[in-house]
């Protein structure tokens, strides 16, 4: 049983507060406002498709509207038709909304406006994005400080955690697929927006790593969930972790060093060691499996299917489709010949933006082997690819998938700088693999076919993403596509180590 699940068994002895039943008119009264507001949010996954309506999953008043401000927590499913050419119907997305309620919105909160309600139980009130309101953001932390239940919501914290009161909140400004609140430079609360049944990996994996004593990942301090009473797994809604104040975002650090003409190899090597340490701890903490003939064939088929779908959507990819497919064919052939690979829980969406480097002298990961660069590296954001179902994100996979994601990130960094510096990316990729081998004992480049397949799959994903969201960035993954589609393409331009024999 996971730590999050075991704590739910202790909830009966803690504060339990019934919540009033929501009025049936609540969601219909908000629907016109949400239909207009929701598609404009960075974290809304259904862009490009109209919203036909909403289904209310749950509604909980954390503060009644008469409190001024009130705070209403909603879980709503969107009803969106599939347009021609968009593929098969997908399960309805469920979103977590936190709505502030006031008679009138003060000027500092003008940017958080959702709209004014004209009918229903909130008629005459203004609703807005509650996370922008310091008073309501502070209430969320207070709920996490004092575990218990409120309606369908359950708040809990780690047994040894002592969260101080009165920490001033601010909303993080970084664009992301969720929302984050920083409390007094001490803690950061990630509020998941698109949610599903099952413990979120961004709670599950850091808890497991904390049990293993792995200092590379900030340990969860508190979290909150909803549901679970109907026999289904609950939905993870938010996780509070220590805020690594003064740390450098790995992506921004790499770009600064690149612009300054500085070599990033030492940092890349240290980051490779950190990644391997996390993989080793995850393999020790959670079950592992072996990918054999059938599983490898299925993996290669999934990659091939994604390539075909991407080529259909992005015409620029079509000339390279046959060359790219050879990476997946080679993987399937190896699996068919009896090659097997270990699979375990991994980060799932690893890139430079999911890493933090603390300056020397800070304490959060000192002594864990992070030398070789300017400071100690941590990995964050273990949610995995948000567009994938939670069940898929929790599936054991080869650790090489994370390595491939980081190799693609070095390439992105190098190509975002003009003039393009290919040697910078090559040195980083080689140093990262070398650092990984120093901690794990296995160089990822020794699994050339598997690494190439995962890097190709990642580049194909990037092409589709950039074509849909950032067309100006499309040349970056297309450059990788041209390289990976060449006959005999190697996943790393640096010399690969000799292949190790396999059983």
C-alpha positions in Angstrom: 0.0 0.0 0.0 1.3 3.4 -0.9 2.0 6.0 1.8 -0.7 8.3 0.4 -3.2 5.4 0.5 -2.1 4.3 4.0 -2.7 7.8 5.4 -6.3 7.7 4.1 -6.9 4.9 6.5 -6.0 7.2 9.4 -8.3 10.0 8.3 -11.3 8.9 10.4 -9.5 10.0 13.5 -9.0 13.5 12.1 -11.1 16.5 11.4 -14.1 15.7 9.3 -16.4 18.5 8.1 -19.5 17.8 6.1 -20.1 20.1 3.1 -23.5 21.4 2.0 -24.9 19.7 -1.1 -24.3 21.9 -4.1 -27.4 23.4 -5.8 -28.4 21.7 -9.0 -28.4 25.1 -10.6 -24.8 25.9 -9.8 -23.1 24.4 -12.8 -25.7 25.6 -15.4 -25.3 29.1 -14.0 -21.5 29.0 -14.5 -21.5 27.2 -17.8 -21.6 30.3 -20.1 -18.7 31.8 -18.2 -16.6 28.6 -18.1 -17.2 27.9 -21.8 -15.6 31.3 -22.6 -12.8 31.3 -19.9 -11.6 27.7 -19.9 -10.2 27.4 -23.4 -7.9 30.5 -22.8 -6.1 28.8 -19.9 -2.6 27.5 -20.6 -3.4 24.1 -18.9 -6.6 23.4 -20.9 -6.0 20.4 -23.0 -9.0 20.6 -25.3 -8.0 23.5 -27.4 -9.3 23.5 -31.0 -12.5 21.8 -30.1 -15.7 23.5 -28.9 -17.1 22.9 -25.5 -20.6 21.5 -25.7 -21.2 21.4 -22.0 -20.0 20.3 -18.6 -20.7 17.5 -16.1 -20.3 18.3 -12.4 -18.2 15.7 -10.6 -18.1 17.4 -7.2 -18.6 20.9 -5.7 -17.3 21.9 -2.3 -17.5 25.2 -0.5 -14.2 25.8 1.3 -15.6 29.2 2.2 -19.3 30.1 1.7 -20.0 32.9 -0.9 -21.2 35.0 2.0 -17.7 35.1 3.5 -16.6 37.6 0.9 -14.4 36.2 -0.5 -16.0 32.8 -0.8 -14.1 29.8 -2.3 -15.8 27.1 -4.3 -13.9 24.0 -5.3 -15.2 22.3 -8.5 -14.3 19.1 -10.4 -15.9 19.3 -13.8 -15.8 17.1 -16.9 -15.8 18.8 -20.3 -18.0 17.6 -23.1 -16.2 18.2 -26.4 -17.2 16.6 -29.8 -14.5 15.2 -32.0 -14.1 17.2 -35.1 -13.4 15.5 -38.5 -9.8 14.4 -38.9 -9.1 14.5 -35.1 -9.3 10.8 -34.6 -11.4 8.6 -32.3 -13.4 10.0 -29.4 -11.4 10.4 -26.2 -12.6 10.1 -22.6 -13.9 13.3 -21.1 -11.3 15.4 -19.4 -11.8 16.3 -15.8 -10.5 19.7 -14.5 -10.0 21.1 -11.0 -11.3 24.6 -10.7 -10.9 26.9 -7.6 -13.4 29.8 -7.9 -13.2 32.9 -5.8 -16.6 34.6 -5.2 -17.0 38.3 -4.4 -19.7 40.9 -4.8 -17.2 43.0 -6.7 -13.7 42.3 -7.8 -11.0 44.7 -6.5 -8.6 46.2 -9.1 -5.6 44.0 -8.1 -7.6 40.9 -9.1 -8.9 42.2 -12.4 -6.7 39.8 -14.4 -8.3 36.9 -12.6 -11.8 37.7 -13.7 -13.9 34.8 -15.0 -17.2 36.7 -15.1 -20.4 37.9 -13.3 -23.0 35.3 -12.6 -26.6 36.3 -13.5 -28.6 33.4 -12.2 -28.4 30.4 -9.9 -27.1 30.3 -6.3 -24.2 32.8 -7.1 -26.4 35.3 -8.9 -25.1 38.8 -8.6 -21.6 37.7 -7.6 -18.4 37.9 -9.5 -16.3 34.7 -9.9 -12.6 34.6 -10.5 -9.5 32.4 -10.5 -9.0 32.0 -6.7 -5.3 31.2 -6.8 -4.6 34.9 -7.7 -6.2 35.9 -4.4 -3.6 35.8 -1.5 -6.4 35.4 1.1 -7.8 32.3 -0.7 -4.4 30.9 -1.5 -3.5 31.1 2.2 -6.6 29.2 3.1 -5.4 26.2 1.0 -2.2 26.1 3.0 -4.1 26.3 6.2 -6.2 23.3 5.1 -3.0 21.3 4.5 -1.6 22.3 7.9 -4.6 20.7 9.6 -5.4 17.4 7.9 -8.9 16.3 7.6 -11.9 16.1 5.2 -14.3 18.6 3.9 -17.0 17.1 1.8 -15.3 15.0 -0.9 -11.9 16.7 -0.3 -9.3 15.1 1.9 -6.2 17.0 3.2 -3.2 15.2 4.6 0.5 15.7 5.4 3.6 13.7 6.1 3.7 12.6 9.7 6.9 14.5 10.6 5.9 17.7 8.7 5.5 20.9 10.7 4.2 23.6 8.3 4.4 27.1 9.8 1.4 29.4 9.7 1.3 32.8 8.1 3.4 32.1 5.0 2.7 34.7 2.4 1.6 33.1 -0.9 2.3 34.1 -4.5 1.3 32.5 -7.8 4.2 31.2 -9.9 4.3 33.0 -13.2 6.0 30.2 -15.2 3.8 28.8 -18.0 3.0 25.2 -17.3 0.3 22.5 -17.5 -0.7 23.0 -13.9 -0.7 26.0 -11.4 1.8 26.5 -8.6 1.7 28.6 -5.4 4.9 29.5 -3.6 4.5 30.1 0.2 7.1 32.4 1.7 10.0 30.9 -0.3 9.6 27.8 1.9 7.1 25.6 0.1 5.6 25.2 -3.4 2.1 23.8 -3.9 1.4 22.3 -7.3 -2.3 22.3 -8.1 -3.1 19.7 -10.8 -5.6 21.0 -13.3 -6.4 18.0 -15.5 -6.9 15.2 -13.1 -7.8 11.5 -13.2 -8.4 8.5 -10.9 -5.3 7.1 -9.4 -2.4 8.5 -7.3 -0.5 11.0 -9.4 3.1 10.0 -10.1 4.1 13.5 -8.8 3.0 12.4 -5.4 3.7 8.6 -5.6 7.3 8.7 -6.9 8.7 11.5 -4.6 7.1 9.6 -1.6 8.8 6.4 -2.7 12.1 8.2 -3.2 11.9 9.8 0.2 11.5 6.3 1.8 14.7 5.3 -0.1 16.5 8.3 1.3 17.1 9.8 -2.1 17.9 13.5 -1.7 17.7 14.3 -5.4 13.9 15.0 -5.2 12.1 17.2 -2.8 9.9 15.0 -0.5 6.2 15.8 -0.3 5.1 17.6 2.8 1.4 17.6 2.3 -1.2 16.8 -0.3 -5.0 16.7 -1.0 -7.3 14.4 -2.9 -10.9 13.9 -3.8 -13.2 10.9 -4.3 -12.5 7.3 -3.7 -15.8 6.5 -1.9 -17.3 4.6 -4.9 -14.5 2.0 -5.0 -12.5 3.9 -7.6 -9.1 5.3 -6.8 -9.2 8.9 -5.6 -7.9 11.8 -7.7 -4.7 13.6 -6.6 -5.4 17.3 -6.6 -2.3 19.0 -5.2 1.1 18.3 -3.7 3.1 20.6 -1.3 6.9 20.3 -1.4 9.9 22.3 -0.2 10.7 25.2 -2.4 14.3 25.0 -3.5 15.0 28.7 -3.1 18.0 30.0 -5.0 18.2 27.1 -7.4 18.8 27.6 -11.1 16.3 26.2 -13.6 18.3 23.7 -15.7 17.0 25.1 -19.0 17.7 28.7 -18.1 21.1 27.8 -16.8 22.0 26.0 -20.0 20.9 28.9 -22.1 22.9 31.4 -20.1 26.0 29.4 -20.3 25.5 28.8 -24.0 25.0 32.5 -24.7 28.2 33.2 -22.7 30.2 30.7 -24.7 30.7 28.5 -21.6 31.0 24.8 -21.7 28.1 22.9 -20.1 29.7 19.5 -20.1 30.6 19.4 -16.4 27.0 20.3 -15.5 25.7 17.7 -17.9 27.9 15.0 -16.4 26.7 15.9 -12.9 23.1 15.8 -14.1 23.7 12.4 -15.6 24.9 11.1 -12.2 21.8 12.6 -10.5 19.4 11.0 -13.0 21.0 7.6 -12.5 20.8 8.0 -8.7 17.1 8.7 -9.0 16.6 5.7 -11.4 18.5 3.4 -9.0 16.4 4.5 -6.0 13.1 4.1 -8.0 14.1 0.6 -9.0 14.8 -0.2 -5.4 11.6 1.3 -4.1 9.0 0.1 -6.6 8.4 -3.1 -8.6 10.3 -3.7 -11.8 9.4 -5.9 -14.8 11.2 -7.2 -17.9 10.1 -6.3 -21.4 10.2 -9.5 -23.5 9.2 -10.4 -27.0 5.5 -9.5 -26.7 6.0 -6.3 -24.8 8.7 -5.1 -27.1 6.6 -5.8 -30.1 3.8 -3.8 -28.5 6.1 -0.9 -27.7 7.5 -0.7 -31.2 3.9 -0.9 -32.6 2.8 2.0 -30.4 5.8 4.1 -31.6 5.1 3.2 -35.3 1.4 4.2 -34.8 2.3 7.5 -33.3 4.7 8.2 -36.2 1.9 7.5 -38.7 -0.5 9.7 -37.0 2.0 12.6 -36.7 2.9 12.3 -40.4 -0.7 12.5 -41.3 -1.1 15.7 -39.3 2.2 17.3 -40.2 3.0 17.1 -43.9 6.7 18.1 -43.4 7.2 14.8 -41.6 6.1 12.6 -44.4 9.3 12.4 -46.4 11.1 11.1 -43.4 8.6 8.6 -42.2 10.2 5.5 -43.8 13.7 6.4 -42.4 12.2 7.0 -38.9 10.3 3.8 -39.0 13.5 1.8 -39.3 14.3 2.7 -35.6 11.1 1.1 -34.5 11.5 -1.9 -36.8 15.0 -2.5 -35.4 13.6 -2.5 -31.9 10.9 -5.0 -32.8 13.4 -7.2 -34.6 15.7 -7.3 -31.5 12.8 -8.1 -29.3 11.7 -10.9 -31.7 15.2 -12.3 -31.5 15.0 -12.7 -27.8 16.5 -9.5 -26.5 14.9 -8.3 -23.2 15.1 -5.1 -21.3 14.4 -4.2 -17.7 11.6 -1.7 -17.1 10.9 0.3 -14.0 9.2 3.5 -12.8 10.8 6.6 -14.3 10.3 10.3 -14.5 8.5 10.1 -17.8 8.9 13.6 -19.1 12.5 14.5 -18.3 14.2 17.5 -19.8 16.3 20.4 -18.6 13.2 22.4 -17.5 12.5 19.6 -15.0 15.8 20.0 -13.2 17.1 22.5 -10.6 20.7 23.1 -9.7 21.4 24.5 -6.3 24.5 26.6 -5.8 27.3 25.1 -3.7 26.6 25.5 0.0 22.9 24.9 -0.1 21.7 21.9 1.8 18.9 20.1 0.0 21.1 17.6 -1.9 24.5 18.1 -0.5 26.5 15.0 0.1 24.6 13.0 -2.6 27.3 13.0 -5.2 26.3 16.1 -7.1 29.8 17.5 -7.6 31.5 18.0 -10.9 29.4 21.1 -11.8 28.8 24.3 -10.0 26.4 22.8 -7.5 24.0 20.0 -6.8 21.2 18.8 -9.1 17.6 17.9 -8.3 14.9 16.4 -10.4 11.3 17.8 -10.1 7.9 17.4 -11.7 7.4 13.6 -11.8 3.9 14.0 -13.2 4.9 12.5 -16.5 3.4 13.5 -19.8 0.1 15.3 -18.7 -1.7 14.4 -21.9 -1.4 10.6 -21.1 -3.8 8.8 -18.8 -2.4 8.3 -15.2 -2.5 4.5 -15.7 -0.2 4.8 -18.6 2.1 7.2 -16.8 2.4 4.7 -13.9 3.5 1.9 -16.2 7.1 0.6 -15.8 9.3 1.7 -18.7 13.0 1.4 -19.7 15.1 4.0 -17.9 16.5 4.9 -21.3 13.3 6.8 -22.1 14.3 9.5 -19.6 17.8 9.6 -21.0 16.4 10.1 -24.5 14.3 13.0 -23.2 17.3 14.7 -21.8 19.4 14.2 -24.9 16.6 15.9 -26.9 16.6 18.8 -24.4 20.3 19.4 -25.0 19.6 19.6 -28.7 16.7 22.0 -28.1 19.0 24.3 -26.0 21.7 24.3 -28.7 19.3 25.1 -31.5 17.6 27.8 -29.6 20.8 29.8 -29.8 22.0 31.5 -33.0 24.4 30.6 -34.5 23.6 27.0 -33.8 26.5 25.3 -32.0 26.2 21.5 -32.7 29.4 20.7 -30.9 27.9 22.2 -27.7 25.0 19.7 -27.8 27.3 16.8 -28.8 29.5 17.4 -25.8 26.6 17.7 -23.4 25.0 14.5 -24.7 28.2 12.6 -24.3 29.0 14.0 -20.9 25.4 13.3 -19.6 25.7 9.6 -20.7 29.2 9.4 -19.1 27.9 10.8 -15.9 24.9 8.4 -15.9 27.3 5.5 -16.4 29.5 6.6 -13.5 26.5 6.3 -11.1 24.7 3.4 -12.6 27.5 1.3 -14.1 25.7 1.1 -17.4 26.2 3.6 -20.3 22.8 4.3 -22.0 24.6 4.4 -25.4 25.3 0.7 -25.0 21.6 0.2 -25.8 21.9 2.0 -29.1 18.7 0.6 -30.8 16.5 1.2 -27.7 17.9 4.7 -27.2 17.5 5.6 -30.9 13.9 4.3 -30.8 13.0 6.4 -27.8 14.8 9.5 -29.1 13.0 9.1 -32.5 9.6 8.7 -30.7 10.3 11.9 -28.7 11.3 13.9 -31.8 8.1 12.8 -33.5 6.1 14.0 -30.5 8.0 17.3 -30.6 7.2 17.8 -34.3 3.5 17.3 -33.6 3.5 19.5 -30.6 5.4 22.4 -32.2 3.2 22.2 -35.4 0.1 22.6 -33.3 1.3 25.1 -30.6 4.6 26.8 -31.6 5.2 26.7 -35.4 8.2 28.9 -35.1 9.9 26.1 -33.1 9.2 23.4 -35.7 12.7 23.6 -37.3 14.2 22.4 -34.0 12.7 18.9 -33.9 12.7 18.7 -37.7 16.5 18.9 -37.6 16.6 15.9 -35.3 14.1 14.1 -37.6 16.4 14.5 -40.6 19.4 13.2 -38.5 17.5 10.2 -37.1 16.0 9.3 -40.4 19.4 8.8 -42.1 20.5 5.2 -42.7 22.7 3.9 -39.8 21.8 6.9 -37.7 23.4 6.8 -34.2 21.5 8.4 -31.3 24.6 10.3 -30.1 27.2 11.8 -32.5 29.9 11.1 -29.8 31.6 7.7 -30.0 29.5 5.1 -28.4 31.0 2.5 -26.0 31.3 -1.1 -27.1 28.1 -3.0 -26.9 27.7 -5.3 -23.9 26.6 -8.9 -24.4 23.0 -9.7 -23.6 21.4 -12.9 -22.4 
